[in-house]
Amino acid sequence: MHITAKVDYAVRTLLEIARAPRLDGARNPTATAVTTKADVIAAAQQIPPKVLETVLGELRRAELVISRRGPDGGYWLARPAAEISIADVIRAIEGPLASVRGQRPEDVTYPGAAAPLQHVWIALRVNIRAVLENVSIEDIAENRLPGFVEALTEDPGAWARR
C-alpha cells in the first residue's frame, strides 16, 4: 500500500489539532476546543503552507475539521478524535482504501486462471480495513496504540524490507 504525502500530511494535521489544549486547560476530548492556526500546524509538522491549505480544505469538505476565519480563527476537529479513524482520513484525501485500476475490488472480474485474483484483492482490503479502521487519531495523539498494532510491529519481520 502506498501512503501519499497528502495522506501523511492530513493525519499529522489532525494529530496537531487533536493535541491542542482545550478551554479547560487539559486535553479533555469532551471540552471545547481552542482553534489551531494553520501556521502553527505547518511549523510544528514541517508541512509546506500551500500544501497544508489544500489538505485542510479537503479535511473540511470531508467534515473532519471545522474552521473559523478571523483573529480568533483556526481549525478544530468536527468530532472527537476517538471517532476519526485513519481510514476516514485516507478516504477523505484519496478515496477508497483499496482499488484495482481505479475500481473497487468487488467490481473487478478476471477470465480463466486469473479469476481467483479478485479474492486476493478483497482479502487485502479486509486486512487494510482491520488496521486502519481500528486506529483513531486519539490513539496516536495519546500514544496509546491498540494492542494488535503493537503485536504486529513486535514481529521482527514487520521491519524487514523485501
Phi and psi in radians as a Rosetta constraint file:
Dihedral C 1 N 2 CA 2 C 2 CIRCULARHARMONIC -1.816 0.35
Dihedral N 2 CA 2 C 2 N 3 CIRCULARHARMONIC 2.099 0.35
Dihedral C 2 N 3 CA 3 C 3 CIRCULARHARMONIC -1.674 0.35
Dihedral N 3 CA 3 C 3 N 4 CIRCULARHARMONIC 2.028 0.35
Dihedral C 3 N 4 CA 4 C 4 CIRCULARHARMONIC -1.281 0.35
Dihedral N 4 CA 4 C 4 N 5 CIRCULARHARMONIC 2.822 0.35
Dihedral C 4 N 5 CA 5 C 5 CIRCULARHARMONIC -1.043 0.35
Dihedral N 5 CA 5 C 5 N 6 CIRCULARHARMONIC -0.670 0.35
Dihedral C 5 N 6 CA 6 C 6 CIRCULARHARMONIC -1.095 0.35
Dihedral N 6 CA 6 C 6 N 7 CIRCULARHARMONIC -0.725 0.35
Dihedral C 6 N 7 CA 7 C 7 CIRCULARHARMONIC -1.140 0.35
Dihedral N 7 CA 7 C 7 N 8 CIRCULARHARMONIC -0.794 0.35
Dihedral C 7 N 8 CA 8 C 8 CIRCULARHARMONIC -1.006 0.35
Dihedral N 8 CA 8 C 8 N 9 CIRCULARHARMONIC -0.814 0.35
Dihedral C 8 N 9 CA 9 C 9 CIRCULARHARMONIC -1.097 0.35
Dihedral N 9 CA 9 C 9 N 10 CIRCULARHARMONIC -0.685 0.35
Dihedral C 9 N 10 CA 10 C 10 CIRCULARHARMONIC -1.135 0.35
Dihedral N 10 CA 10 C 10 N 11 CIRCULARHARMONIC -0.770 0.35
Dihedral C 10 N 11 CA 11 C 11 CIRCULARHARMONIC -1.107 0.35
Dihedral N 11 CA 11 C 11 N 12 CIRCULARHARMONIC -0.803 0.35
Dihedral C 11 N 12 CA 12 C 12 CIRCULARHARMONIC -1.104 0.35
Dihedral N 12 CA 12 C 12 N 13 CIRCULARHARMONIC -0.617 0.35
Dihedral C 12 N 13 CA 13 C 13 CIRCULARHARMONIC -1.098 0.35
Dihedral N 13 CA 13 C 13 N 14 CIRCULARHARMONIC -0.835 0.35
Dihedral C 13 N 14 CA 14 C 14 CIRCULARHARMONIC -1.122 0.35
Dihedral N 14 CA 14 C 14 N 15 CIRCULARHARMONIC -0.611 0.35
Dihedral C 14 N 15 CA 15 C 15 CIRCULARHARMONIC -1.117 0.35
Dihedral N 15 CA 15 C 15 N 16 CIRCULARHARMONIC -0.730 0.35
Dihedral C 15 N 16 CA 16 C 16 CIRCULARHARMONIC -1.100 0.35
Dihedral N 16 CA 16 C 16 N 17 CIRCULARHARMONIC -0.741 0.35
Dihedral C 16 N 17 CA 17 C 17 CIRCULARHARMONIC -1.155 0.35
Dihedral N 17 CA 17 C 17 N 18 CIRCULARHARMONIC -0.729 0.35
Dihedral C 17 N 18 CA 18 C 18 CIRCULARHARMONIC -1.108 0.35
Dihedral N 18 CA 18 C 18 N 19 CIRCULARHARMONIC -0.565 0.35
Dihedral C 18 N 19 CA 19 C 19 CIRCULARHARMONIC -1.464 0.35
Dihedral N 19 CA 19 C 19 N 20 CIRCULARHARMONIC -0.081 0.35
Dihedral C 19 N 20 CA 20 C 20 CIRCULARHARMONIC -1.119 0.35
Dihedral N 20 CA 20 C 20 N 21 CIRCULARHARMONIC 2.557 0.35
Dihedral C 20 N 21 CA 21 C 21 CIRCULARHARMONIC -1.135 0.35
Dihedral N 21 CA 21 C 21 N 22 CIRCULARHARMONIC 2.728 0.35
Dihedral C 21 N 22 CA 22 C 22 CIRCULARHARMONIC -1.775 0.35
Dihedral N 22 CA 22 C 22 N 23 CIRCULARHARMONIC 2.920 0.35
Dihedral C 22 N 23 CA 23 C 23 CIRCULARHARMONIC -1.049 0.35
Dihedral N 23 CA 23 C 23 N 24 CIRCULARHARMONIC -0.451 0.35
Dihedral C 23 N 24 CA 24 C 24 CIRCULARHARMONIC -1.454 0.35
Dihedral N 24 CA 24 C 24 N 25 CIRCULARHARMONIC 0.049 0.35
Dihedral C 24 N 25 CA 25 C 25 CIRCULARHARMONIC 1.550 0.35
Dihedral N 25 CA 25 C 25 N 26 CIRCULARHARMONIC -0.196 0.35
Dihedral C 25 N 26 CA 26 C 26 CIRCULARHARMONIC -1.882 0.35
Dihedral N 26 CA 26 C 26 N 27 CIRCULARHARMONIC 3.093 0.35
Dihedral C 26 N 27 CA 27 C 27 CIRCULARHARMONIC -1.720 0.35
Dihedral N 27 CA 27 C 27 N 28 CIRCULARHARMONIC 0.818 0.35
Dihedral C 27 N 28 CA 28 C 28 CIRCULARHARMONIC -1.292 0.35
Dihedral N 28 CA 28 C 28 N 29 CIRCULARHARMONIC 2.036 0.35
Dihedral C 28 N 29 CA 29 C 29 CIRCULARHARMONIC -1.110 0.35
Dihedral N 29 CA 29 C 29 N 30 CIRCULARHARMONIC -0.319 0.35
Dihedral C 29 N 30 CA 30 C 30 CIRCULARHARMONIC -1.608 0.35
Dihedral N 30 CA 30 C 30 N 31 CIRCULARHARMONIC -0.167 0.35
Dihedral C 30 N 31 CA 31 C 31 CIRCULARHARMONIC -1.369 0.35
Dihedral N 31 CA 31 C 31 N 32 CIRCULARHARMONIC 2.795 0.35
Dihedral C 31 N 32 CA 32 C 32 CIRCULARHARMONIC -1.189 0.35
Dihedral N 32 CA 32 C 32 N 33 CIRCULARHARMONIC 2.313 0.35
Dihedral C 32 N 33 CA 33 C 33 CIRCULARHARMONIC -1.376 0.35
Dihedral N 33 CA 33 C 33 N 34 CIRCULARHARMONIC 2.544 0.35
Dihedral C 33 N 34 CA 34 C 34 CIRCULARHARMONIC -1.525 0.35
Dihedral N 34 CA 34 C 34 N 35 CIRCULARHARMONIC 2.445 0.35
Dihedral C 34 N 35 CA 35 C 35 CIRCULARHARMONIC -1.198 0.35
Dihedral N 35 CA 35 C 35 N 36 CIRCULARHARMONIC 2.615 0.35
Dihedral C 35 N 36 CA 36 C 36 CIRCULARHARMONIC -1.969 0.35
Dihedral N 36 CA 36 C 36 N 37 CIRCULARHARMONIC 2.225 0.35
Dihedral C 36 N 37 CA 37 C 37 CIRCULARHARMONIC -1.394 0.35
Dihedral N 37 CA 37 C 37 N 38 CIRCULARHARMONIC 2.572 0.35
Dihedral C 37 N 38 CA 38 C 38 CIRCULARHARMONIC -1.042 0.35
Dihedral N 38 CA 38 C 38 N 39 CIRCULARHARMONIC -0.688 0.35
Dihedral C 38 N 39 CA 39 C 39 CIRCULARHARMONIC -1.155 0.35
Dihedral N 39 CA 39 C 39 N 40 CIRCULARHARMONIC -0.515 0.35
Dihedral C 39 N 40 CA 40 C 40 CIRCULARHARMONIC -1.209 0.35
Dihedral N 40 CA 40 C 40 N 41 CIRCULARHARMONIC -0.763 0.35
Dihedral C 40 N 41 CA 41 C 41 CIRCULARHARMONIC -1.094 0.35
Dihedral N 41 CA 41 C 41 N 42 CIRCULARHARMONIC -0.829 0.35
Dihedral C 41 N 42 CA 42 C 42 CIRCULARHARMONIC -1.022 0.35
Dihedral N 42 CA 42 C 42 N 43 CIRCULARHARMONIC -0.784 0.35
Dihedral C 42 N 43 CA 43 C 43 CIRCULARHARMONIC -1.194 0.35
Dihedral N 43 CA 43 C 43 N 44 CIRCULARHARMONIC -0.780 0.35
Dihedral C 43 N 44 CA 44 C 44 CIRCULARHARMONIC -1.128 0.35
Dihedral N 44 CA 44 C 44 N 45 CIRCULARHARMONIC -0.642 0.35
Dihedral C 44 N 45 CA 45 C 45 CIRCULARHARMONIC -1.874 0.35
Dihedral N 45 CA 45 C 45 N 46 CIRCULARHARMONIC 0.074 0.35
Dihedral C 45 N 46 CA 46 C 46 CIRCULARHARMONIC 0.924 0.35
Dihedral N 46 CA 46 C 46 N 47 CIRCULARHARMONIC 0.868 0.35
Dihedral C 46 N 47 CA 47 C 47 CIRCULARHARMONIC -1.818 0.35
Dihedral N 47 CA 47 C 47 N 48 CIRCULARHARMONIC 2.264 0.35
Dihedral C 47 N 48 CA 48 C 48 CIRCULARHARMONIC -0.973 0.35
Dihedral N 48 CA 48 C 48 N 49 CIRCULARHARMONIC 2.266 0.35
Dihedral C 48 N 49 CA 49 C 49 CIRCULARHARMONIC -0.931 0.35
Dihedral N 49 CA 49 C 49 N 50 CIRCULARHARMONIC -0.713 0.35
Dihedral C 49 N 50 CA 50 C 50 CIRCULARHARMONIC -1.151 0.35
Dihedral N 50 CA 50 C 50 N 51 CIRCULARHARMONIC -0.697 0.35
Dihedral C 50 N 51 CA 51 C 51 CIRCULARHARMONIC -1.145 0.35
Dihedral N 51 CA 51 C 51 N 52 CIRCULARHARMONIC -0.756 0.35
Dihedral C 51 N 52 CA 52 C 52 CIRCULARHARMONIC -1.051 0.35
Dihedral N 52 CA 52 C 52 N 53 CIRCULARHARMONIC -0.694 0.35
Dihedral C 52 N 53 CA 53 C 53 CIRCULARHARMONIC -1.026 0.35
Dihedral N 53 CA 53 C 53 N 54 CIRCULARHARMONIC -0.749 0.35
Dihedral C 53 N 54 CA 54 C 54 CIRCULARHARMONIC -1.137 0.35
Dihedral N 54 CA 54 C 54 N 55 CIRCULARHARMONIC -0.801 0.35
Dihedral C 54 N 55 CA 55 C 55 CIRCULARHARMONIC -1.079 0.35
Dihedral N 55 CA 55 C 55 N 56 CIRCULARHARMONIC -0.801 0.35
Dihedral C 55 N 56 CA 56 C 56 CIRCULARHARMONIC -1.078 0.35
Dihedral N 56 CA 56 C 56 N 57 CIRCULARHARMONIC -0.649 0.35
Dihedral C 56 N 57 CA 57 C 57 CIRCULARHARMONIC -1.078 0.35
Dihedral N 57 CA 57 C 57 N 58 CIRCULARHARMONIC -0.745 0.35
Dihedral C 57 N 58 CA 58 C 58 CIRCULARHARMONIC -1.203 0.35
Dihedral N 58 CA 58 C 58 N 59 CIRCULARHARMONIC -0.675 0.35
Dihedral C 58 N 59 CA 59 C 59 CIRCULARHARMONIC -1.157 0.35
Dihedral N 59 CA 59 C 59 N 60 CIRCULARHARMONIC -0.604 0.35
Dihedral C 59 N 60 CA 60 C 60 CIRCULARHARMONIC -1.193 0.35
Dihedral N 60 CA 60 C 60 N 61 CIRCULARHARMONIC -0.792 0.35
Dihedral C 60 N 61 CA 61 C 61 CIRCULARHARMONIC -1.103 0.35
Dihedral N 61 CA 61 C 61 N 62 CIRCULARHARMONIC -0.548 0.35
Dihedral C 61 N 62 CA 62 C 62 CIRCULARHARMONIC -1.457 0.35
Dihedral N 62 CA 62 C 62 N 63 CIRCULARHARMONIC 0.016 0.35
Dihedral C 62 N 63 CA 63 C 63 CIRCULARHARMONIC 1.060 0.35
Dihedral N 63 CA 63 C 63 N 64 CIRCULARHARMONIC 0.660 0.35
Dihedral C 63 N 64 CA 64 C 64 CIRCULARHARMONIC -1.696 0.35
Dihedral N 64 CA 64 C 64 N 65 CIRCULARHARMONIC -0.466 0.35
Dihedral C 64 N 65 CA 65 C 65 CIRCULARHARMONIC -2.265 0.35
Dihedral N 65 CA 65 C 65 N 66 CIRCULARHARMONIC 2.778 0.35
Dihedral C 65 N 66 CA 66 C 66 CIRCULARHARMONIC -2.109 0.35
Dihedral N 66 CA 66 C 66 N 67 CIRCULARHARMONIC 2.564 0.35
Dihedral C 66 N 67 CA 67 C 67 CIRCULARHARMONIC -2.241 0.35
Dihedral N 67 CA 67 C 67 N 68 CIRCULARHARMONIC 2.767 0.35
Dihedral C 67 N 68 CA 68 C 68 CIRCULARHARMONIC -2.453 0.35
Dihedral N 68 CA 68 C 68 N 69 CIRCULARHARMONIC 2.385 0.35
Dihedral C 68 N 69 CA 69 C 69 CIRCULARHARMONIC -1.514 0.35
Dihedral N 69 CA 69 C 69 N 70 CIRCULARHARMONIC 2.912 0.35
Dihedral C 69 N 70 CA 70 C 70 CIRCULARHARMONIC 1.799 0.35
Dihedral N 70 CA 70 C 70 N 71 CIRCULARHARMONIC 3.127 0.35
Dihedral C 70 N 71 CA 71 C 71 CIRCULARHARMONIC -1.070 0.35
Dihedral N 71 CA 71 C 71 N 72 CIRCULARHARMONIC -0.522 0.35
Dihedral C 71 N 72 CA 72 C 72 CIRCULARHARMONIC -1.719 0.35
Dihedral N 72 CA 72 C 72 N 73 CIRCULARHARMONIC 0.240 0.35
Dihedral C 72 N 73 CA 73 C 73 CIRCULARHARMONIC -1.359 0.35
Dihedral N 73 CA 73 C 73 N 74 CIRCULARHARMONIC 3.091 0.35
Dihedral C 73 N 74 CA 74 C 74 CIRCULARHARMONIC 2.639 0.35
Dihedral N 74 CA 74 C 74 N 75 CIRCULARHARMONIC -2.704 0.35
Dihedral C 74 N 75 CA 75 C 75 CIRCULARHARMONIC -2.226 0.35
Dihedral N 75 CA 75 C 75 N 76 CIRCULARHARMONIC 2.582 0.35
Dihedral C 75 N 76 CA 76 C 76 CIRCULARHARMONIC -2.557 0.35
Dihedral N 76 CA 76 C 76 N 77 CIRCULARHARMONIC 2.848 0.35
Dihedral C 76 N 77 CA 77 C 77 CIRCULARHARMONIC -1.211 0.35
Dihedral N 77 CA 77 C 77 N 78 CIRCULARHARMONIC 2.462 0.35
Dihedral C 77 N 78 CA 78 C 78 CIRCULARHARMONIC -1.336 0.35
Dihedral N 78 CA 78 C 78 N 79 CIRCULARHARMONIC -0.363 0.35
Dihedral C 78 N 79 CA 79 C 79 CIRCULARHARMONIC -2.597 0.35
Dihedral N 79 CA 79 C 79 N 80 CIRCULARHARMONIC 2.941 0.35
Dihedral C 79 N 80 CA 80 C 80 CIRCULARHARMONIC -0.971 0.35
Dihedral N 80 CA 80 C 80 N 81 CIRCULARHARMONIC 2.529 0.35
Dihedral C 80 N 81 CA 81 C 81 CIRCULARHARMONIC -1.011 0.35
Dihedral N 81 CA 81 C 81 N 82 CIRCULARHARMONIC -0.522 0.35
Dihedral C 81 N 82 CA 82 C 82 CIRCULARHARMONIC -1.170 0.35
Dihedral N 82 CA 82 C 82 N 83 CIRCULARHARMONIC -0.326 0.35
Dihedral C 82 N 83 CA 83 C 83 CIRCULARHARMONIC -1.751 0.35
Dihedral N 83 CA 83 C 83 N 84 CIRCULARHARMONIC 0.117 0.35
Dihedral C 83 N 84 CA 84 C 84 CIRCULARHARMONIC -1.984 0.35
Dihedral N 84 CA 84 C 84 N 85 CIRCULARHARMONIC 1.929 0.35
Dihedral C 84 N 85 CA 85 C 85 CIRCULARHARMONIC -1.546 0.35
Dihedral N 85 CA 85 C 85 N 86 CIRCULARHARMONIC 2.841 0.35
Dihedral C 85 N 86 CA 86 C 86 CIRCULARHARMONIC -1.096 0.35
Dihedral N 86 CA 86 C 86 N 87 CIRCULARHARMONIC -0.597 0.35
Dihedral C 86 N 87 CA 87 C 87 CIRCULARHARMONIC -1.064 0.35
Dihedral N 87 CA 87 C 87 N 88 CIRCULARHARMONIC -0.699 0.35
Dihedral C 87 N 88 CA 88 C 88 CIRCULARHARMONIC -1.019 0.35
Dihedral N 88 CA 88 C 88 N 89 CIRCULARHARMONIC -0.722 0.35
Dihedral C 88 N 89 CA 89 C 89 CIRCULARHARMONIC -1.177 0.35
Dihedral N 89 CA 89 C 89 N 90 CIRCULARHARMONIC -0.806 0.35
Dihedral C 89 N 90 CA 90 C 90 CIRCULARHARMONIC -1.056 0.35
Dihedral N 90 CA 90 C 90 N 91 CIRCULARHARMONIC -0.790 0.35
Dihedral C 90 N 91 CA 91 C 91 CIRCULARHARMONIC -1.083 0.35
Dihedral N 91 CA 91 C 91 N 92 CIRCULARHARMONIC -0.647 0.35
Dihedral C 91 N 92 CA 92 C 92 CIRCULARHARMONIC -1.161 0.35
Dihedral N 92 CA 92 C 92 N 93 CIRCULARHARMONIC -0.627 0.35
Dihedral C 92 N 93 CA 93 C 93 CIRCULARHARMONIC -1.622 0.35
Dihedral N 93 CA 93 C 93 N 94 CIRCULARHARMONIC -0.729 0.35
Dihedral C 93 N 94 CA 94 C 94 CIRCULARHARMONIC -2.054 0.35
Dihedral N 94 CA 94 C 94 N 95 CIRCULARHARMONIC -0.237 0.35
Dihedral C 94 N 95 CA 95 C 95 CIRCULARHARMONIC 1.739 0.35
Dihedral N 95 CA 95 C 95 N 96 CIRCULARHARMONIC -2.651 0.35
Dihedral C 95 N 96 CA 96 C 96 CIRCULARHARMONIC -0.978 0.35
Dihedral N 96 CA 96 C 96 N 97 CIRCULARHARMONIC 2.629 0.35
Dihedral C 96 N 97 CA 97 C 97 CIRCULARHARMONIC -1.157 0.35
Dihedral N 97 CA 97 C 97 N 98 CIRCULARHARMONIC -0.653 0.35
Dihedral C 97 N 98 CA 98 C 98 CIRCULARHARMONIC -2.381 0.35
Dihedral N 98 CA 98 C 98 N 99 CIRCULARHARMONIC 2.251 0.35
Dihedral C 98 N 99 CA 99 C 99 CIRCULARHARMONIC -2.469 0.35
Dihedral N 99 CA 99 C 99 N 100 CIRCULARHARMONIC 2.749 0.35
Dihedral C 99 N 100 CA 100 C 100 CIRCULARHARMONIC -2.124 0.35
Dihedral N 100 CA 100 C 100 N 101 CIRCULARHARMONIC 1.954 0.35
Dihedral C 100 N 101 CA 101 C 101 CIRCULARHARMONIC 0.919 0.35
Dihedral N 101 CA 101 C 101 N 102 CIRCULARHARMONIC 0.652 0.35
Dihedral C 101 N 102 CA 102 C 102 CIRCULARHARMONIC 1.454 0.35
Dihedral N 102 CA 102 C 102 N 103 CIRCULARHARMONIC 0.068 0.35
Dihedral C 102 N 103 CA 103 C 103 CIRCULARHARMONIC -1.992 0.35
Dihedral N 103 CA 103 C 103 N 104 CIRCULARHARMONIC 2.701 0.35
Dihedral C 103 N 104 CA 104 C 104 CIRCULARHARMONIC -1.204 0.35
Dihedral N 104 CA 104 C 104 N 105 CIRCULARHARMONIC 2.518 0.35
Dihedral C 104 N 105 CA 105 C 105 CIRCULARHARMONIC -0.964 0.35
Dihedral N 105 CA 105 C 105 N 106 CIRCULARHARMONIC -0.606 0.35
Dihedral C 105 N 106 CA 106 C 106 CIRCULARHARMONIC -1.236 0.35
Dihedral N 106 CA 106 C 106 N 107 CIRCULARHARMONIC -0.248 0.35
Dihedral C 106 N 107 CA 107 C 107 CIRCULARHARMONIC -1.676 0.35
Dihedral N 107 CA 107 C 107 N 108 CIRCULARHARMONIC -0.057 0.35
Dihedral C 107 N 108 CA 108 C 108 CIRCULARHARMONIC -1.699 0.35
Dihedral N 108 CA 108 C 108 N 109 CIRCULARHARMONIC 2.314 0.35
Dihedral C 108 N 109 CA 109 C 109 CIRCULARHARMONIC -2.242 0.35
Dihedral N 109 CA 109 C 109 N 110 CIRCULARHARMONIC 2.655 0.35
Dihedral C 109 N 110 CA 110 C 110 CIRCULARHARMONIC -2.264 0.35
Dihedral N 110 CA 110 C 110 N 111 CIRCULARHARMONIC 2.570 0.35
Dihedral C 110 N 111 CA 111 C 111 CIRCULARHARMONIC -1.494 0.35
Dihedral N 111 CA 111 C 111 N 112 CIRCULARHARMONIC 2.716 0.35
Dihedral C 111 N 112 CA 112 C 112 CIRCULARHARMONIC 0.973 0.35
Dihedral N 112 CA 112 C 112 N 113 CIRCULARHARMONIC -2.303 0.35
Dihedral C 112 N 113 CA 113 C 113 CIRCULARHARMONIC -1.074 0.35
Dihedral N 113 CA 113 C 113 N 114 CIRCULARHARMONIC -0.397 0.35
Dihedral C 113 N 114 CA 114 C 114 CIRCULARHARMONIC -1.500 0.35
Dihedral N 114 CA 114 C 114 N 115 CIRCULARHARMONIC -0.081 0.35
Dihedral C 114 N 115 CA 115 C 115 CIRCULARHARMONIC -0.901 0.35
Dihedral N 115 CA 115 C 115 N 116 CIRCULARHARMONIC -0.753 0.35
Dihedral C 115 N 116 CA 116 C 116 CIRCULARHARMONIC -1.178 0.35
Dihedral N 116 CA 116 C 116 N 117 CIRCULARHARMONIC -0.206 0.35
Dihedral C 116 N 117 CA 117 C 117 CIRCULARHARMONIC -1.024 0.35
Dihedral N 117 CA 117 C 117 N 118 CIRCULARHARMONIC -0.590 0.35
Dihedral C 117 N 118 CA 118 C 118 CIRCULARHARMONIC -0.997 0.35
Dihedral N 118 CA 118 C 118 N 119 CIRCULARHARMONIC -0.683 0.35
Dihedral C 118 N 119 CA 119 C 119 CIRCULARHARMONIC -1.129 0.35
Dihedral N 119 CA 119 C 119 N 120 CIRCULARHARMONIC -0.607 0.35
Dihedral C 119 N 120 CA 120 C 120 CIRCULARHARMONIC -1.116 0.35
Dihedral N 120 CA 120 C 120 N 121 CIRCULARHARMONIC -0.791 0.35
Dihedral C 120 N 121 CA 121 C 121 CIRCULARHARMONIC -1.133 0.35
Dihedral N 121 CA 121 C 121 N 122 CIRCULARHARMONIC -0.670 0.35
Dihedral C 121 N 122 CA 122 C 122 CIRCULARHARMONIC -1.192 0.35
Dihedral N 122 CA 122 C 122 N 123 CIRCULARHARMONIC -0.716 0.35
Dihedral C 122 N 123 CA 123 C 123 CIRCULARHARMONIC -1.084 0.35
Dihedral N 123 CA 123 C 123 N 124 CIRCULARHARMONIC -0.684 0.35
Dihedral C 123 N 124 CA 124 C 124 CIRCULARHARMONIC -1.054 0.35
Dihedral N 124 CA 124 C 124 N 125 CIRCULARHARMONIC -0.809 0.35
Dihedral C 124 N 125 CA 125 C 125 CIRCULARHARMONIC -1.069 0.35
Dihedral N 125 CA 125 C 125 N 126 CIRCULARHARMONIC -0.725 0.35
Dihedral C 125 N 126 CA 126 C 126 CIRCULARHARMONIC -1.024 0.35
Dihedral N 126 CA 126 C 126 N 127 CIRCULARHARMONIC -0.751 0.35
Dihedral C 126 N 127 CA 127 C 127 CIRCULARHARMONIC -1.247 0.35
Dihedral N 127 CA 127 C 127 N 128 CIRCULARHARMONIC -0.641 0.35
Dihedral C 127 N 128 CA 128 C 128 CIRCULARHARMONIC -1.095 0.35
Dihedral N 128 CA 128 C 128 N 129 CIRCULARHARMONIC -0.810 0.35
Dihedral C 128 N 129 CA 129 C 129 CIRCULARHARMONIC -1.043 0.35
Dihedral N 129 CA 129 C 129 N 130 CIRCULARHARMONIC -0.693 0.35
Dihedral C 129 N 130 CA 130 C 130 CIRCULARHARMONIC -0.992 0.35
Dihedral N 130 CA 130 C 130 N 131 CIRCULARHARMONIC -0.589 0.35
Dihedral C 130 N 131 CA 131 C 131 CIRCULARHARMONIC -1.556 0.35
Dihedral N 131 CA 131 C 131 N 132 CIRCULARHARMONIC -0.992 0.35
Dihedral C 131 N 132 CA 132 C 132 CIRCULARHARMONIC -1.196 0.35
Dihedral N 132 CA 132 C 132 N 133 CIRCULARHARMONIC -0.513 0.35
Dihedral C 132 N 133 CA 133 C 133 CIRCULARHARMONIC -1.433 0.35
Dihedral N 133 CA 133 C 133 N 134 CIRCULARHARMONIC -0.188 0.35
Dihedral C 133 N 134 CA 134 C 134 CIRCULARHARMONIC -2.005 0.35
Dihedral N 134 CA 134 C 134 N 135 CIRCULARHARMONIC 0.257 0.35
Dihedral C 134 N 135 CA 135 C 135 CIRCULARHARMONIC -2.136 0.35
Dihedral N 135 CA 135 C 135 N 136 CIRCULARHARMONIC 2.143 0.35
Dihedral C 135 N 136 CA 136 C 136 CIRCULARHARMONIC -1.795 0.35
Dihedral N 136 CA 136 C 136 N 137 CIRCULARHARMONIC 2.884 0.35
Dihedral C 136 N 137 CA 137 C 137 CIRCULARHARMONIC -1.013 0.35
Dihedral N 137 CA 137 C 137 N 138 CIRCULARHARMONIC -0.716 0.35
Dihedral C 137 N 138 CA 138 C 138 CIRCULARHARMONIC -1.084 0.35
Dihedral N 138 CA 138 C 138 N 139 CIRCULARHARMONIC -0.726 0.35
Dihedral C 138 N 139 CA 139 C 139 CIRCULARHARMONIC -0.940 0.35
Dihedral N 139 CA 139 C 139 N 140 CIRCULARHARMONIC -0.792 0.35
Dihedral C 139 N 140 CA 140 C 140 CIRCULARHARMONIC -1.315 0.35
Dihedral N 140 CA 140 C 140 N 141 CIRCULARHARMONIC -0.800 0.35
Dihedral C 140 N 141 CA 141 C 141 CIRCULARHARMONIC -1.046 0.35
Dihedral N 141 CA 141 C 141 N 142 CIRCULARHARMONIC -0.587 0.35
Dihedral C 141 N 142 CA 142 C 142 CIRCULARHARMONIC -1.677 0.35
Dihedral N 142 CA 142 C 142 N 143 CIRCULARHARMONIC 0.097 0.35
Dihedral C 142 N 143 CA 143 C 143 CIRCULARHARMONIC 0.931 0.35
Dihedral N 143 CA 143 C 143 N 144 CIRCULARHARMONIC 0.789 0.35
Dihedral C 143 N 144 CA 144 C 144 CIRCULARHARMONIC -2.219 0.35
Dihedral N 144 CA 144 C 144 N 145 CIRCULARHARMONIC 1.180 0.35
Dihedral C 144 N 145 CA 145 C 145 CIRCULARHARMONIC -1.162 0.35
Dihedral N 145 CA 145 C 145 N 146 CIRCULARHARMONIC 2.533 0.35
Dihedral C 145 N 146 CA 146 C 146 CIRCULARHARMONIC -1.017 0.35
Dihedral N 146 CA 146 C 146 N 147 CIRCULARHARMONIC 2.608 0.35
Dihedral C 146 N 147 CA 147 C 147 CIRCULARHARMONIC -0.959 0.35
Dihedral N 147 CA 147 C 147 N 148 CIRCULARHARMONIC -0.642 0.35
Dihedral C 147 N 148 CA 148 C 148 CIRCULARHARMONIC -1.138 0.35
Dihedral N 148 CA 148 C 148 N 149 CIRCULARHARMONIC -0.535 0.35
Dihedral C 148 N 149 CA 149 C 149 CIRCULARHARMONIC -1.206 0.35
Dihedral N 149 CA 149 C 149 N 150 CIRCULARHARMONIC -0.788 0.35
Dihedral C 149 N 150 CA 150 C 150 CIRCULARHARMONIC -1.031 0.35
Dihedral N 150 CA 150 C 150 N 151 CIRCULARHARMONIC -0.771 0.35
Dihedral C 150 N 151 CA 151 C 151 CIRCULARHARMONIC -1.083 0.35
Dihedral N 151 CA 151 C 151 N 152 CIRCULARHARMONIC -0.763 0.35
Dihedral C 151 N 152 CA 152 C 152 CIRCULARHARMONIC -1.109 0.35
Dihedral N 152 CA 152 C 152 N 153 CIRCULARHARMONIC -0.690 0.35
Dihedral C 152 N 153 CA 153 C 153 CIRCULARHARMONIC -1.439 0.35
Dihedral N 153 CA 153 C 153 N 154 CIRCULARHARMONIC -0.204 0.35
Dihedral C 153 N 154 CA 154 C 154 CIRCULARHARMONIC -1.332 0.35
Dihedral N 154 CA 154 C 154 N 155 CIRCULARHARMONIC -0.337 0.35
Dihedral C 154 N 155 CA 155 C 155 CIRCULARHARMONIC -1.210 0.35
Dihedral N 155 CA 155 C 155 N 156 CIRCULARHARMONIC 2.086 0.35
Dihedral C 155 N 156 CA 156 C 156 CIRCULARHARMONIC -0.976 0.35
Dihedral N 156 CA 156 C 156 N 157 CIRCULARHARMONIC -0.530 0.35
Dihedral C 156 N 157 CA 157 C 157 CIRCULARHARMONIC -1.140 0.35
Dihedral N 157 CA 157 C 157 N 158 CIRCULARHARMONIC -0.388 0.35
Dihedral C 157 N 158 CA 158 C 158 CIRCULARHARMONIC -1.132 0.35
Dihedral N 158 CA 158 C 158 N 159 CIRCULARHARMONIC -0.488 0.35
Dihedral C 158 N 159 CA 159 C 159 CIRCULARHARMONIC -1.656 0.35
Dihedral N 159 CA 159 C 159 N 160 CIRCULARHARMONIC -0.098 0.35
Dihedral C 159 N 160 CA 160 C 160 CIRCULARHARMONIC -1.463 0.35
Dihedral N 160 CA 160 C 160 N 161 CIRCULARHARMONIC 2.341 0.35
Dihedral C 160 N 161 CA 161 C 161 CIRCULARHARMONIC -1.357 0.35
Dihedral N 161 CA 161 C 161 N 162 CIRCULARHARMONIC 2.510 0.35
